[in-house]
């Protein structure tokens, strides 16, 4: 199932996201590498609401990039 997913990151976007993540998640700096590692190795766990610890199912389902603040 993992072969169905192609994850491509824009370097500038990833850098900006890292800055924001460090501000909001400064108490746990290892969270993002954990999320990305799980996403790249087991993307199917983010399809199951019971296993989606980080609430990323809504982010992955967002095709237009227009998530509201209440979903982030």
Beta strands, then each sheet from edge to edge (+ up, - down):
end
